[in-house]
Amino acid sequence: MTREINSVAVIGGGTMGAGIAGKCADAGCKVLLLEINEEAAAKAMERITGGRSPAIENPESAKLIETGTFDDLDRIAGYDWICEAVIEDLATKRDLFVKLDAARSPGSVISTNTSGIPLRSIVEGMPESLRRDVVVTHFFNPVKVMKLLEVVPGEDTTPDVVAAMAAFGADKLGKGVVHAKDTVNFIGNRIGCFWMLSGLHKARKARQEGGLSMETIDAAMSGPVGLPPTGLYGLIDLIGLDIMDFVGKNLAINLPQGDVGHSFTAFPPEEQAMLERGQLGRKTGGGFYKVTKTEDGGKLKETFDLDTGDWRLTGAPDITEAHGTLQGLMLADDAVGAFARDLMGGTLLYAADLVPQIADDVVNIDRAMRWGFAWGQGPFQMMDELGLAMIIARLESMGEALPAMLQVAKDAGADSFYRNEGTEFLGRDGAWHKVPA
């Protein structure tokens, strides 16, 4: 069976649903957007067309969008793709899926835009005809801007559904599609949230034992490792401590037994205190940093010093020219290098142990981190730059077990995960494969 997606029904018009609807309309698709009531539907259209950052690029695209309420679910009949984008609550999603399955046309693709709820939990016990047609479509926010789309099949999803969704995402929406497994937080958030949550704990150690300032920590975790300039604390300020707390609790429930991420699902005491008093980040006017206007029209940037509990002027980071590259930073024989090895090195090793658990190959993982978190290189590309032989020798000298893909590389006698100018990658079978377009 060959499936093609030309029309889209989006159920839920919040930030993500509105973004998906707007992106599909910009791609020339007929779009139906349903919300809980008419007022909510009107607000969804305002998200799409109004404000400083509308969800559509072309104002004319709005003419392709029709709205309605959840009382109009019968209108989804005839649409090629039904995208559920309501709140992250399992009972709500399951109840809605039953209604959507009754209203949709046979053979339509149906998806959930969850970021943390396993697909198997949503469709458990539902008809096989639904389970064959269902995938996760995990977009990153804002949908108009972020390149990554994770497509995740269920146990019974047919290959043509995955192919149709991937083709639509890549060809019509211009997304970078990666194929993930139905595991907690999929690829991007599994590794990215490990980096952030473990980072809070490892940064605390670096501050208290290594004497590093928060500014130095953020500077180390930005340009030198090819990450965005927000660094660690700045990125969490952007996301919000409340969101990270939700992510941590979800990971605590759903991470596999024995996963090292279990050690970092709860905040350190300082961040927990910030959460409890509502000091969440930019959304509350300040988290780890805040910027205020001065009387002369300038701006004052302050840092909330986690170790004193007071605001102070933001200082300059203690980063030298030698720390300016990935190798220079990771091999530095000082407190900055020790922190980088602890956090960035720990994250790279974590990623190396997640094939085939979260994805079948290194390419999907590297692309997810580049497209979803704006990393300059994916974890396996970073390890190539550092040198697999050096990493393996270092781990063995410390008596540490090799993560899965590093063991594959050692057994295969490979000195990198990519070769021939990045056109081939090392598979978990120890053989070389062509990197897909």
C-alpha positions in Angstrom: 0.0 0.0 0.0 1.3 3.4 -1.0 0.2 6.3 1.2 0.5 10.0 0.4 -0.2 13.0 2.8 -1.8 16.1 1.3 -4.3 17.1 4.0 -3.8 17.3 7.8 -6.2 17.5 10.8 -4.5 18.8 13.9 -6.3 18.1 17.2 -5.2 20.7 19.8 -4.2 24.3 19.0 -1.6 25.0 21.7 1.8 26.3 20.9 2.9 23.0 19.3 -0.4 22.2 17.5 -0.7 25.7 16.1 2.9 25.4 14.9 2.2 22.1 13.1 -0.9 23.5 11.5 0.9 26.6 10.3 3.8 24.7 8.9 1.5 22.3 7.0 -0.5 25.2 5.6 2.7 26.9 4.5 3.5 23.6 2.7 0.2 24.0 0.7 -1.8 21.4 2.6 -5.5 21.7 3.5 -5.6 21.9 7.3 -8.3 21.4 9.9 -7.5 22.6 13.4 -9.8 21.5 16.2 -9.8 22.9 19.8 -11.9 22.3 22.9 -14.2 25.2 22.2 -14.6 28.1 19.8 -12.7 30.6 22.0 -9.7 28.2 22.2 -9.9 27.8 18.4 -9.8 31.5 17.9 -6.8 31.8 20.2 -5.1 29.0 18.2 -5.6 31.0 14.9 -4.1 34.1 16.7 -1.0 32.0 17.5 -0.8 31.1 13.8 -1.3 34.5 12.3 -0.6 37.1 14.9 2.0 38.3 17.4 5.6 39.0 16.9 6.3 35.5 15.8 3.4 34.0 13.9 3.5 30.2 13.1 3.2 30.8 9.4 5.7 32.3 7.0 3.2 33.4 4.4 0.0 35.2 5.6 -1.9 33.7 2.6 -1.4 30.3 4.1 -4.0 31.0 6.7 -6.7 30.6 4.1 -5.9 26.9 3.9 -6.8 26.5 7.6 -10.3 25.7 8.9 -11.1 25.6 12.6 -13.6 23.8 14.7 -14.2 22.3 18.1 -13.9 18.8 19.6 -17.6 18.5 18.9 -16.7 18.4 15.2 -14.4 15.3 15.3 -16.5 13.8 12.5 -14.9 16.4 10.2 -11.6 14.6 10.3 -12.9 12.0 7.9 -11.1 12.3 4.5 -8.0 13.8 6.0 -4.7 11.9 5.2 -3.0 12.6 8.5 -4.6 13.1 11.9 -2.1 14.7 14.3 -3.1 14.7 18.0 -1.3 17.5 19.9 -3.1 17.8 23.2 -1.7 18.0 26.8 0.9 15.4 28.0 -1.6 13.3 29.9 -2.0 9.6 29.1 -5.7 9.3 30.0 -6.6 12.3 27.9 -4.7 11.0 24.9 -6.1 7.5 25.2 -9.7 8.8 25.4 -9.1 11.1 22.4 -7.5 8.3 20.3 -10.7 6.2 20.7 -12.8 9.0 19.4 -10.4 9.8 16.6 -10.3 6.2 15.5 -14.0 6.1 15.2 -14.1 9.3 13.1 -11.1 9.0 10.8 -11.1 7.4 7.4 -9.7 3.9 7.0 -6.0 4.0 6.0 -5.3 7.5 7.3 -2.1 8.1 9.2 -2.7 9.0 12.9 0.0 10.3 15.2 0.6 11.7 18.6 3.0 14.6 19.2 4.0 13.4 22.6 7.6 14.0 23.8 7.5 11.7 26.9 4.6 9.3 26.9 5.4 5.9 25.3 3.3 5.2 22.2 2.6 1.7 23.4 0.9 3.1 26.5 -1.3 5.3 24.4 -2.5 2.5 22.0 -2.5 -0.5 24.4 -5.6 -2.6 23.8 -6.8 -0.6 20.9 -7.8 -2.2 17.5 -5.1 -3.5 15.3 -6.4 -1.3 12.5 -5.4 1.7 14.6 -2.1 0.2 15.8 -1.0 -0.4 12.2 -1.6 3.2 11.2 -0.1 5.0 14.2 3.3 6.8 14.8 4.8 9.4 17.0 5.6 12.7 15.3 7.8 14.6 17.7 8.3 18.1 16.4 10.6 20.6 18.2 9.4 24.1 19.2 9.0 26.4 17.5 7.9 24.2 14.6 8.5 26.9 12.0 12.2 27.2 13.0 13.4 23.9 14.4 14.6 21.4 11.8 14.2 18.1 13.8 11.2 15.7 13.4 11.5 12.4 15.2 9.3 9.7 13.7 8.6 6.8 16.0 6.7 3.6 15.0 4.8 1.3 17.4 5.2 -2.4 17.6 2.5 -2.9 15.0 3.0 0.1 12.7 3.4 -0.9 9.1 6.5 0.3 7.1 4.4 2.3 4.6 3.0 4.5 7.4 6.6 5.3 8.6 7.7 5.9 5.0 4.8 8.2 4.2 5.3 10.2 7.4 9.0 10.5 6.8 8.6 11.5 3.2 6.0 14.2 4.1 8.2 15.6 6.9 11.3 15.8 4.7 9.8 16.7 1.3 6.8 18.8 2.2 7.8 20.3 5.5 11.5 20.5 4.9 12.3 18.8 8.2 15.3 16.7 9.1 13.7 13.4 9.9 15.3 10.9 12.2 14.0 7.4 13.0 13.7 6.8 16.8 12.5 3.9 19.0 9.5 4.0 21.3 11.7 4.7 24.4 11.4 7.5 26.9 12.2 10.9 25.4 13.2 9.3 22.1 16.6 10.5 20.9 17.1 14.3 21.2 15.5 14.8 24.6 17.0 11.5 26.0 20.5 12.7 25.4 19.9 16.5 25.7 18.1 16.2 29.0 20.7 13.9 30.3 23.3 16.5 29.5 21.2 19.2 31.2 20.1 17.3 34.3 23.5 15.6 34.9 25.1 19.0 34.1 23.4 20.7 37.1 24.9 18.0 39.4 28.4 18.0 37.8 28.5 21.8 37.6 27.7 21.9 41.3 30.8 19.7 41.9 32.9 21.9 39.6 31.8 25.0 41.5 32.3 23.7 45.0 35.4 21.5 44.4 37.0 23.0 41.3 36.2 26.7 42.1 34.6 27.3 38.7 32.2 30.2 38.3 28.8 29.7 36.7 30.0 32.0 33.9 33.0 29.7 33.3 30.8 26.6 33.2 28.5 28.2 30.6 31.5 29.4 28.5 33.0 25.9 28.6 29.7 24.3 27.6 29.2 26.5 24.5 31.6 27.5 21.8 34.5 25.1 22.6 32.3 22.0 22.3 30.2 23.4 19.5 27.1 24.0 21.6 24.9 27.2 21.5 26.1 30.3 23.4 23.5 29.8 26.2 25.7 27.1 27.7 24.2 25.0 30.5 22.5 27.5 32.9 21.5 29.8 30.1 19.7 27.0 28.3 17.8 25.9 31.4 16.8 29.5 32.0 15.3 29.5 28.5 13.5 26.2 29.0 12.4 26.8 32.6 13.1 24.9 35.8 9.5 23.8 35.9 9.8 22.1 32.6 13.0 20.4 33.6 11.4 19.2 36.8 8.6 17.6 34.8 11.2 16.0 32.5 13.1 14.6 35.5 10.1 13.1 37.1 9.1 11.5 33.8 12.6 10.0 33.4 12.6 8.7 37.0 9.5 6.7 36.1 10.3 5.6 32.6 14.1 5.2 32.3 15.2 1.5 32.1 16.5 -0.1 35.3 20.2 0.5 35.7 20.3 3.6 33.4 22.9 6.0 34.7 20.3 8.8 34.2 18.5 7.7 37.3 21.2 9.5 39.3 20.2 12.9 37.9 16.4 13.0 37.7 16.1 15.2 40.8 17.6 18.7 41.2 20.5 19.6 43.4 19.4 21.4 46.5 20.1 24.9 45.1 18.0 24.4 42.0 15.2 22.7 44.0 15.0 25.8 46.2 14.8 28.0 43.1 11.9 25.9 41.8 10.0 26.0 45.1 10.2 29.8 45.2 9.2 30.2 41.6 12.6 31.4 40.3 12.1 29.4 37.0 14.1 31.3 34.4 13.4 33.9 31.7 9.6 33.4 32.0 9.7 34.7 35.6 12.1 37.5 34.9 15.2 35.7 36.0 16.5 32.3 36.9 20.3 31.8 36.9 20.6 35.1 35.1 18.5 38.2 34.7 18.8 41.3 32.6 17.3 44.7 33.8 17.3 48.1 32.2 19.3 50.8 33.9 18.3 54.5 34.3 20.5 55.6 31.4 18.9 53.1 29.0 21.5 50.5 29.2 21.2 46.9 30.4 22.5 45.3 33.6 23.2 41.5 33.6 23.3 39.7 36.9 24.0 36.2 38.0 22.2 34.4 40.8 25.2 32.9 42.6 24.1 29.4 43.6 26.7 29.1 46.3 25.9 32.4 48.1 22.2 32.6 47.3 22.5 36.3 46.2 22.5 38.2 42.9 25.8 39.7 41.7 27.1 41.3 38.6 27.7 38.8 35.8 31.5 38.3 35.5 33.8 37.3 32.8 34.5 33.5 32.3 37.9 32.1 33.2 38.4 30.4 29.8 41.8 30.6 28.1 42.6 30.3 24.4 43.8 26.8 25.0 40.2 25.9 26.0 38.8 27.1 22.7 38.6 23.8 20.9 37.0 20.5 21.7 40.3 18.7 22.0 41.9 21.6 23.9 39.1 21.8 26.4 38.6 18.0 26.9 42.4 17.4 27.3 43.1 20.4 29.5 44.9 19.5 32.7 42.9 21.9 34.9 39.6 22.3 36.7 37.9 23.4 33.4 39.1 20.4 31.6 38.1 18.1 34.4 34.6 19.5 34.4 34.3 19.2 30.6 35.4 15.5 30.7 32.9 14.9 33.5 29.9 16.4 31.8 30.6 16.4 28.0 32.6 13.2 28.2 29.9 11.5 30.3 27.3 12.5 27.8 29.3 11.2 24.9 29.7 7.8 26.6 26.0 7.8 27.5 25.1 8.3 23.9 27.6 5.5 22.8 25.7 3.0 25.0 22.2 3.8 23.5 22.6 2.0 20.2 20.3 0.2 19.4 18.2 1.1 22.4 17.0 4.5 21.1 18.0 4.3 17.5 19.5 1.7 15.2 22.6 3.7 14.2 24.9 6.6 15.0 23.6 8.7 12.2 20.1 9.2 13.6 21.6 10.1 17.0 24.0 12.6 15.6 21.4 14.2 13.4 18.9 14.4 16.3 21.4 16.4 18.4 22.4 18.7 15.6 18.9 19.4 14.4 17.1 19.4 17.7 19.6 21.0 20.1 21.8 22.9 17.6 24.9 21.0 18.5 27.7 21.7 15.9 28.5 18.0 15.9 26.7 14.9 17.1 28.1 12.8 19.9 29.8 10.3 17.6 31.2 13.0 15.4 32.7 14.6 18.5 34.2 11.2 19.5 35.7 11.0 16.0 37.3 14.4 16.5 38.7 13.4 19.9 40.0 10.1 18.6 38.4 6.7 19.4 41.8 5.1 20.2 42.5 7.7 22.9 39.0 7.4 24.4 39.1 3.6 24.5 42.6 3.6 25.9 41.6 6.1 28.6 38.5 4.1 29.6 40.5 0.8 29.7 43.2 2.4 31.8 40.6 3.4 34.3 39.1 -0.1 34.4 35.8 1.2 32.9 33.6 -1.0 30.6 33.4 0.2 27.1 29.9 1.5 26.0 28.3 -0.6 23.3 29.4 1.4 20.2 32.9 1.8 21.4 33.1 -1.9 21.9 31.8 -2.4 18.4 34.5 0.0 17.1 37.3 -1.8 19.0 36.1 -5.2 17.8 36.0 -4.0 14.2 39.4 -2.4 14.4 37.8 0.9 13.4 39.4 4.2 14.4 36.3 6.3 13.7 32.5 6.1 13.4 32.6 7.8 10.0 34.9 7.5 7.1 35.3 8.6 3.5 34.5 12.2 4.3 31.4 11.3 6.3 29.7 9.3 3.5 30.0 6.0 5.4 29.2 5.1 9.0 30.1 2.2 11.3 27.0 0.0 12.0 26.4 -1.9 15.2 27.2 -5.0 13.1 30.8 -3.8 12.8 30.4 -3.2 9.0 30.5 0.0 7.1 27.2 1.4 5.6 26.4 4.3 3.4 25.1 7.4 5.2 21.5 8.0 4.0 20.6 11.3 2.3 
